[in-house]
Amino acid sequence: MDISLPRRKVDLDFYLHRVFQKQSFRPLQRDVITAAIEGHDVFLQASTSFGKSLCFQLPAMTRHGVTVVVCPLLSLMTDQVNALEALGVPVAMINSNTPFEERRVILNDLLSGHPRTRLLYVTPELCQTDTFRRNLKTIHRQRELVRIAIDEAHCISEWGHNFRPAYKDLAWFKAYLTDPPVPITALTATATPQVRKDIIKILGLDPPRLKIFSTPSTRPNIHYEIRFMQGFAPHPTEPESFQIKDLLTWLHSVQARRDARCGANIGAIRPPILGIIYVSTRIASTKLAETLCRRDSRIRAVAYHAGLSTADRTRVQNEWIMPQEQQRHSTDGNPRPDTLNFYIIVATAAFGMGIDNPQVRFVVHWSPPRTFEGFVQESGRAGRDGRAAASIVYYNPQERERVLEWLRRDIENVNNRTGGRTTGLHNRNKVDSLRNLYARKQSFEKVVQYCETTTECRHKMIRDFFGDSELERMGSQVPVKPGYDADIKTENVGDWEDAPGGVPLTSPCDWACDFCKEGPKALAERKQKIAPDSGLAPFSEAGPSWLEVMFLSINRMFPMDRIFPELRHFA
């Protein structure tokens, strides 16, 4: 059911060109922006690169008043505010780093009855304070509160991979800002069906006035591939030579194909190929970057993690946005004698949020990602310009066991802080933490299933996990090309066996994954060569019962529920 809201005639293209200096809208952006301008509640689930921020920034510029933007990361908030200031947009932010005098100036403007500020960026924790809520009520009473935009909305659910307790209290907006009800835009790149239900329910999005928009969870230009490791890294911070060799071989093949395409211009200086390698620890980030630079002088690899100083992080981000400068100068300012082939960021999961570089050609996960949502979001930072890109995950059972051991310790820590497994189950914080850990466990099972499956298109696995079919039924979605979601599963493996060369004439993803490109037989043969399970011996501290389950088929539930019975209560 939809109810009619007053329609405002707004020249969206004028604001797009004049204010935001963009040439055209991406598919679906105009529809989302129009729904916001008309006063609807909006839920938007769109993959990385969609341009979600424009969907609340542009509407804020079309009328007088303030749009409050709730953002979970200071770095992301700062990046967006700096970009808006450069465009001349009246924007402000209040967070823990905002000086008192600057905060006072911002609040004086907001409470003036005719604020100049159009966009106010805040943290979810600030929204919990009585002072901010009191000020927001005043702005609302003055009819100057236009909309609330909640970025990374999946953080509201314990079943999400980045649960943040302060997000739950954002239900306050709909409960207290009622006359008139303040419209809300909720945005996320990764939400499962359960998380979507939580977002809509907890935020109190009004069904008759709610507009739902989505894009497919995968992009057809990304080639998804699993690299089954034949060796085992005894320590997660030490890059092993066999894995370094495999990566360098692949990078050299990428460069060779590029040179072949250039033909007569092979000697010309070209921008370096951009890539991101995600690792699990800060030490691994630093060591891997150093190793890649040492092994190949035409690779510039830079570590990026939370342990860097603000100045170093800013320097890396600026280089990342304009890597062509690396073609002309080395880090000491002297001209480089050779051409730089690759510019690679070796990062923990923090890198990439809000940093707009559409020309990333590959994203490599050095070990299995800890959550499936995180994997899709991080791999989606490749190919944002629509050109061919690659997502590679290095995998073996030992790395799987290592991640599960970390998760097991996190669960034990929660129990130890609250007096044991069976106590405190009525404590909200413990319940929220256990639910989130259970969700992380389920999410990592999806990672393992994604990596170990040799009988299904990887694009389809991603779309199934995020419930794309359900989203299509719920609301508007960017059209998917025919056949992209074809049901290619184990029962259809005969299609490959009967086809010339073992690969059929059609593919659900246009051969943009290793399964569709190689076929199930070749993929299964590659998987059989992974490192033997005997490599798990050094990690036997947890006891035989824990190690035993590491060798179970992915089709059986990991026994986290049996080891931690309190989790079964939240299943």
C-alpha positions as a printed Julia matrix, in Angstrom:
571×3 Matrix{Float64}:
  0.0     0.0     0.0
  1.28    3.46   -0.89
 -0.13    6.8     0.21
  0.17    9.98   -1.79
  2.54   12.63   -0.51
  2.76   16.2    -1.79
  4.95   16.23   -4.88
  7.57   18.95   -5.23
  8.85   19.87   -8.65
 12.64   19.91   -8.37
 15.18   20.14  -11.18
 17.4    17.3    -9.99
 19.81   17.68  -12.91
 20.46   21.3   -11.94
 21.61   20.28   -8.46
 23.55   17.3    -9.83
 25.52   19.46  -12.29
 25.72   22.78  -10.44
 26.27   21.66   -6.84
 27.77   18.17   -7.05
 29.55   18.61  -10.4
 28.46   15.21  -11.72
 27.39   14.55  -15.3
 24.64   12.0   -14.82
 22.81    9.85  -12.3
 23.69    6.22  -11.88
 20.83    3.73  -12.36
 18.18    4.04   -9.65
 19.74    7.12   -7.99
 17.12    9.48   -9.45
 14.29    7.27   -8.13
 15.75    7.13   -4.61
 16.34   10.9    -4.52
 12.83   11.61   -5.81
 11.31    9.42   -3.07
 13.29   11.33   -0.44
 12.24   14.72   -1.8
  8.6    13.59   -1.73
  8.94   12.84    1.99
  8.93    9.04    2.01
 10.83    6.86    4.41
 13.53    5.22    2.27
 15.4     1.94    2.64
 18.32    1.58    0.23
 20.48   -1.54   -0.03
 23.05   -0.94   -2.73
 26.45   -2.4    -3.46
 29.67   -0.49   -3.02
 30.1     2.11   -5.79
 26.38    2.9    -6.12
 26.8     6.4    -4.69
 24.51    6.05   -1.69
 25.63    9.31   -0.06
 24.27   11.37   -2.98
 20.81    9.97   -2.2
 20.59   12.03    1.0
 23.04   14.83    0.16
 21.26   16.07   -2.97
 17.75   16.17   -1.4
 19.22   18.19    1.48
 20.21   20.91   -0.98
 16.77   21.28   -2.56
 15.09   22.98    0.41
 15.77   24.96    3.54
 16.42   23.05    6.74
 18.77   20.44    8.2
 19.36   16.79    7.3
 21.04   14.91   10.15
 23.4    12.16    8.97
 24.29    9.39   11.44
 27.67    7.91   10.55
 29.55    5.21   12.52
 33.14    5.99   11.47
 34.98    9.25   12.13
 37.2     8.7     9.09
 34.21    8.17    6.79
 32.46   11.18    8.28
 35.53   13.38    7.82
 36.02   12.27    4.2
 32.42   13.09    3.27
 32.43   16.45    5.08
 35.71   17.49    3.43
 34.34   16.55    0.0
 31.14   18.54    0.59
 33.04   21.57    1.85
 35.14   21.51   -1.32
 31.88   21.72   -3.3
 30.67   24.67   -1.26
 27.9    22.74    0.53
 26.94   24.17    3.98
 27.89   21.16    6.1
 28.97   20.59    9.7
 29.9    17.69   11.93
 29.88   17.08   15.67
 31.89   14.25   17.16
 34.31   13.56   19.99
 37.06   15.52   18.21
 35.02   18.7    17.67
 36.46   21.61   19.73
 34.08   23.27   22.19
 34.09   26.65   20.42
 33.37   25.06   17.03
 30.57   23.0    18.55
 29.05   26.15   20.05
 29.07   27.94   16.68
 27.42   24.96   14.98
 24.68   24.67   17.62
 23.97   28.41   17.55
 23.34   28.14   13.82
 21.19   25.0    14.15
 19.0    26.55   16.87
 18.63   29.95   15.19
 15.33   29.09   13.52
 16.81   29.65   10.07
 20.01   27.53    9.99
 22.5    27.91    7.21
 23.69   24.31    7.68
 22.05   21.81    5.33
 23.83   18.61    6.41
 24.91   17.78    9.97
 27.07   14.67   10.46
 26.96   13.05   13.91
 27.91    9.76   15.56
 25.28    7.33   16.91
 26.71    7.83   20.4
 26.0    11.57   20.24
 22.39   10.74   19.37
 22.09    8.96   22.73
 22.8    12.11   24.77
 20.03   14.13   26.39
 21.59   17.41   25.26
 21.62   16.48   21.58
 18.11   15.07   21.74
 16.86   18.24   23.4
 18.46   20.37   20.68
 17.05   18.12   17.96
 13.56   18.49   19.41
 13.96   22.27   19.23
 15.05   22.13   15.58
 12.12   19.84   14.81
  9.68   22.13   16.63
 10.96   25.01   14.48
 10.13   22.91   11.37
 13.79   22.95   10.35
 14.53   19.21   10.67
 14.1    17.86    7.12
 15.29   14.25    7.36
 17.42   11.73    9.28
 19.87    9.71    7.16
 21.35    6.61    8.8
 24.44    5.3     7.04
 25.69    1.73    7.55
 22.23    0.88    8.89
 23.08   -2.82    9.28
 24.92   -1.83   12.48
 21.48   -1.66   14.16
 21.03   -5.44   14.21
 22.77   -7.97   16.46
 22.5   -10.28   13.44
 24.64   -7.88   11.4
 28.39   -8.26   11.03
 29.16   -4.8    12.5
 26.62   -4.55   15.33
 26.93   -1.3    17.28
 24.69   -1.01   20.38
 24.24    2.77   20.05
 22.46    2.21   16.74
 19.54    0.53   18.53
 18.74    3.76   20.33
 18.17    5.49   16.99
 14.59    4.21   17.37
 14.2     7.42   19.4
 13.81    9.49   16.21
 10.49    7.97   15.18
  9.26    7.66   18.78
  9.7    11.32   19.74
  9.89   13.39   16.54
  6.26   12.83   15.64
  4.55   16.13   14.79
  5.16   15.94   11.92
  6.89   12.54   11.75
 10.46   12.97   10.61
 11.27   10.92    7.47
 14.25    8.55    7.62
 16.61    7.24    4.97
 18.38    3.99    5.96
 21.33    2.93    3.81
 23.46   -0.2     3.74
 25.58   -2.2     1.34
 25.23   -5.54    3.11
 22.11   -6.77    4.86
 20.69  -10.27    5.06
 16.89  -10.75    5.15
 16.98  -10.9     8.98
 19.01   -7.69    9.2
 16.68   -5.92    6.76
 13.69   -6.8     8.95
 15.51   -5.46   12.02
 16.42   -2.19   10.3
 12.83   -1.5     9.21
 11.31   -2.6    12.53
 13.73   -0.94   14.98
 13.85    2.37   13.11
 10.04    2.35   12.86
  9.99    2.97    9.11
  6.36    3.54    8.19
  5.18    0.78    5.78
  2.59    2.92    3.91
  5.19    5.65    3.34
  8.21    3.38    2.89
 10.03    3.09   -0.44
 12.46    0.19   -0.79
 15.29    0.25   -3.33
 18.11   -2.19   -4.0
 20.8    -3.18   -6.44
 22.14   -6.71   -7.05
 24.59   -7.85   -4.37
 27.23   -8.69   -6.98
 28.46   -6.81  -10.01
 28.87   -8.75  -13.27
 32.23   -7.1   -14.01
 33.93   -8.73  -10.98
 35.53  -12.14  -11.52
 35.34  -14.14   -8.26
 37.99  -16.79   -7.64
 39.23  -19.01   -4.8
 42.93  -19.89   -4.64
 43.38  -23.11   -2.69
 46.73  -22.91   -0.88
 48.97  -25.95   -1.16
 51.1   -24.82    1.77
 50.36  -23.6     5.27
 51.52  -20.44    7.05
 52.44  -21.42   10.63
 52.06  -17.84   11.84
 49.41  -15.36   10.57
 51.8   -12.38   10.64
 54.52  -13.97    8.49
 53.92  -13.95    4.7
 54.95  -17.36    3.38
 57.08  -17.68    0.25
 54.66  -20.08   -1.52
 51.81  -17.58   -1.22
 54.0   -14.62   -2.2
 55.17  -16.55   -5.26
 51.6   -17.37   -6.29
 50.51  -13.73   -5.98
 53.51  -12.4    -7.89
 52.96  -14.95  -10.67
 49.37  -13.77  -11.0
 50.38  -10.08  -10.96
 52.99  -10.68  -13.67
 50.37  -12.44  -15.81
 48.07   -9.43  -15.4
 50.88   -7.11  -16.48
 51.73   -9.35  -19.44
 48.13   -9.22  -20.68
 48.18   -5.45  -20.31
 51.4    -5.19  -22.31
 49.98   -7.44  -25.02
 46.92   -5.22  -25.35
 49.07   -2.06  -25.62
 51.03   -3.41  -28.59
 53.23   -0.69  -30.09
 52.78    1.52  -27.02
 54.41   -1.01  -24.73
 57.12    1.47  -23.76
 54.73    4.26  -22.88
 54.34    5.31  -19.28
 50.93    4.2   -18.06
 49.18    4.63  -14.72
 49.91    1.75  -12.34
 47.34   -0.98  -11.86
 45.59   -0.44   -8.53
 44.81   -3.19   -6.04
 43.95   -3.84   -2.4
 45.14   -6.79   -0.32
 43.21   -7.35    2.9
 45.05   -9.0     5.79
 43.99   -9.86    9.33
 46.57   -7.97   11.44
 48.57   -4.75   11.43
 51.87   -6.66   11.56
 50.89   -8.72    8.53
 50.01   -5.51    6.69
 53.45   -4.02    7.26
 55.44   -7.19    6.55
 53.56   -8.13    3.38
 53.91   -4.61    1.95
 57.66   -4.65    2.63
 58.05   -8.1     1.09
 56.21   -7.2    -2.12
 58.34   -4.07   -2.61
 61.51   -6.04   -1.96
 60.59   -8.84   -4.37
 59.62   -6.57   -7.3
 60.88   -3.01   -7.77
 57.94   -2.19  -10.05
 55.44   -2.81   -7.26
 54.72   -0.08   -4.74
 52.95   -1.71   -1.79
 51.93    0.43    1.18
 50.65   -0.69    4.56
 47.45    0.87    5.89
 45.96    0.15    9.31
 44.63    1.81   12.45
 48.11    1.93   14.0
 49.36    4.56   11.54
 49.53    8.2    12.54
 46.92   10.58   11.16
 49.56   12.15    8.9
 50.59    8.75    7.49
 46.98    7.71    6.87
 46.31   11.0     5.07
 49.44   10.57    2.96
 48.43    7.05    1.93
 44.88    8.15    1.09
 46.16   11.04   -1.04
 48.56    8.76   -2.9
 45.76    6.28   -3.42
 43.53    8.86   -5.01
 46.33   10.13   -7.31
 48.71    7.18   -7.86
 49.93    8.62  -11.18
 52.27   10.81   -9.15
 54.12    7.61   -8.23
 55.03    7.26  -11.88
 57.11   10.43  -11.79
 58.69   10.53   -8.36
 59.94    8.16   -5.74
 59.27    8.73   -2.04
 62.43   10.86   -1.71
 61.39   13.2    -4.54
 63.86   11.91   -7.13
 62.59   10.79  -10.56
 61.94    7.07  -10.86
 64.13    5.34  -13.46
 61.53    2.67  -14.18
 57.79    2.37  -14.7
 55.63    1.47  -11.75
 53.39   -1.43  -12.73
 51.31   -1.82   -9.56
 50.23    0.38   -6.68
 48.86   -1.84   -3.9
 47.41   -1.03   -0.49
 47.97   -3.83    2.04
 45.32   -3.1     4.61
 43.22   -4.26    7.48
 39.46   -4.04    7.04
 39.41   -0.3     7.84
 40.64    0.76    4.4
 38.26    1.72    1.63
 35.33    3.17    3.56
 34.27    6.35    1.79
 37.46    6.6    -0.28
 36.26    6.99   -3.84
 38.68    5.4    -6.3
 36.72    3.65   -9.06
 39.78    2.26  -10.86
 40.72   -0.57   -8.47
 41.35   -3.63  -10.63
 41.65   -6.31   -7.95
 40.93   -7.07   -4.29
 42.79   -9.97   -2.67
 41.92  -11.51    0.7
 45.17  -12.94    2.03
 43.17  -15.27    4.3
 39.44  -16.1     4.56
 37.39  -13.03    5.53
 35.79  -13.27    8.96
 32.3   -12.4     7.73
 30.53  -12.9     4.43
 29.09   -9.39    4.51
 32.57   -7.95    5.01
 33.89  -10.02    2.12
 31.23   -8.78   -0.3
 31.68   -5.18    0.79
 35.48   -5.31    0.51
 35.58   -7.21   -2.78
 33.05   -4.69   -4.12
 35.71   -1.98   -3.93
 37.13   -3.41   -7.15
 35.81   -2.42  -10.55
 33.66    0.51   -9.45
 34.19    2.06  -12.9
 32.34   -0.87  -14.5
 35.46   -2.33  -16.13
 36.76   -5.85  -15.55
 38.08   -6.53  -12.04
 38.99   -9.51   -9.88
 38.26  -10.78   -6.38
 40.62  -13.45   -5.07
 40.45  -15.29   -1.73
 43.32  -17.47   -0.5
 41.95  -20.45    1.4
 42.84  -23.69    3.14
 41.35  -25.61    6.12
 44.06  -24.35    8.47
 43.1   -20.74    7.87
 39.47  -21.72    8.43
 40.36  -23.26   11.79
 42.35  -20.19   12.77
 39.4   -17.85   12.24
 37.06  -20.18   14.13
 39.5   -20.3    17.02
 39.47  -16.5    17.22
 35.67  -16.58   17.26
 35.69  -19.24   19.97
 37.94  -17.08   22.14
 35.67  -14.07   21.63
 32.73  -16.12   22.91
 34.74  -17.29   25.92
 35.73  -13.69   26.71
 32.07  -12.61   26.76
 31.24  -15.45   29.15
 34.25  -14.76   31.38
 33.31  -11.08   31.72
 29.78  -11.97   32.8
 30.44  -14.74   35.32
 30.24  -17.84   33.13
 28.24  -19.44   30.34
 24.94  -19.85   32.15
 24.81  -16.58   34.1
 23.68  -13.16   32.94
 21.48  -14.42   30.12
 18.91  -11.77   31.07
 21.52   -9.02   30.81
 20.88   -6.99   27.65
 24.56   -6.39   26.87
 25.44  -10.08   27.16
 22.43  -11.14   25.11
 23.29   -8.6    22.4
 26.92   -9.74   22.35
 26.01  -13.44   22.14
 23.51  -12.81   19.38
 26.11  -10.88   17.43
 28.71  -13.63   17.94
 26.18  -16.21   16.78
 25.53  -14.1    13.7
 29.28  -13.85   13.06
 29.53  -17.63   13.37
 26.75  -18.09   10.84
 28.3   -15.51    8.55
 31.69  -17.21    8.64
 30.02  -20.52    7.81
 28.85  -18.8     4.63
 32.44  -17.75    3.93
 33.59  -21.37    4.29
 30.73  -22.6     2.13
 31.58  -20.0    -0.51
 35.25  -21.05   -0.5
 34.77  -24.81   -0.38
 31.9   -25.16   -2.87
 32.94  -26.4    -6.31
 29.46  -26.99   -7.74
 27.8   -23.57   -7.96
 28.28  -20.14   -9.53
 29.86  -17.78   -6.99
 27.8   -14.81   -8.15
 24.64  -16.8    -7.46
 25.87  -17.85   -4.01
 26.34  -14.2    -3.05
 22.93  -13.2    -4.38
 21.24  -16.07   -2.55
 22.92  -15.21    0.76
 21.65  -11.62    0.67
 18.19  -12.63   -0.5
 18.23  -10.66   -3.74
 15.07  -12.39   -4.95
 13.24  -11.23   -1.82
 14.49   -7.68   -2.35
 13.2    -7.72   -5.91
  9.75   -8.65   -4.58
  9.89   -6.0    -1.83
 10.65   -3.01   -4.0
 12.51   -1.36   -6.84
 15.77   -2.77   -8.12
 18.25   -2.14  -10.9
 17.33   -4.62  -13.65
 19.4    -7.8   -13.79
 20.29   -9.11  -17.22
 18.41  -12.28  -18.24
 20.08  -15.47  -17.06
 22.34  -13.72  -14.53
 20.56  -15.52  -11.69
 20.25  -18.88  -13.41
 19.93  -21.85  -11.06
 23.22  -23.64  -11.64
 23.78  -26.13   -8.82
 25.13  -29.59   -8.21
 22.21  -31.2    -9.97
 23.12  -29.33  -13.16
 26.78  -30.28  -13.18
 26.04  -32.54  -16.15
 25.68  -29.39  -18.24
 29.45  -28.99  -17.93
 30.27  -32.64  -18.52
 28.28  -32.73  -21.76
 29.61  -29.44  -23.1
 32.59  -29.14  -25.49
 35.76  -28.68  -23.48
 33.82  -29.21  -20.25
 32.34  -25.69  -20.24
 28.78  -24.95  -21.5
 27.82  -22.23  -23.94
 25.97  -20.17  -21.32
 26.83  -19.08  -17.81
 24.75  -17.41  -15.05
 27.49  -14.79  -14.6
 28.94  -14.71  -18.13
 31.94  -16.78  -16.94
 32.85  -14.18  -14.3
 33.84  -16.74  -11.63
 36.19  -19.7   -11.41
 33.33  -22.23  -11.3
 31.7   -21.02  -14.51
 35.05  -20.5   -16.24
 36.77  -23.77  -15.28
 33.84  -26.09  -14.61
 33.23  -28.22  -11.48
 35.69  -30.98  -12.38
 38.71  -28.7   -12.81
 37.76  -26.7    -9.74
 37.41  -29.84   -7.61
 40.83  -31.03   -8.79
 42.38  -27.73   -7.72
 40.72  -28.03   -4.33
 42.13  -31.53   -3.8
 45.64  -30.08   -3.89
 45.22  -27.86   -0.81
 47.47  -28.33    2.21
 46.77  -31.52    4.2
 44.88  -31.27    7.48
 47.95  -32.44    9.38
 49.03  -28.8     9.37
 46.47  -28.2    12.12
 48.61  -29.91   14.73
 50.14  -26.7    16.18
 46.63  -25.43   17.0
 45.49  -28.31   19.2
 45.29  -26.32   22.44
 41.5   -26.31   22.25
 41.36  -30.09   22.65
 40.44  -33.03   20.41
 36.71  -32.29   20.39
 37.34  -28.84   18.93
 39.81  -30.04   16.29
 37.58  -32.92   15.3
 34.86  -30.6    14.09
 37.24  -28.68   11.89
 37.31  -31.66    9.54
 33.56  -32.04    9.23
 31.83  -31.41    5.93
 30.64  -27.85    5.41
 27.14  -29.3     5.04
 27.09  -30.06    8.76
 26.69  -27.31   11.34
 29.9   -26.27   13.05
 29.39  -27.42   16.65
 29.68  -23.93   18.12
 26.15  -24.53   19.44
 27.27  -27.71   21.22
 30.43  -26.19   22.67
 28.55  -23.05   23.74
 24.98  -24.18   24.52
 23.89  -20.65   25.4
 24.12  -19.8    21.7
 21.45  -22.36   20.85
 19.01  -20.2    22.79
 19.4   -17.47   20.17
 19.39  -19.64   17.04
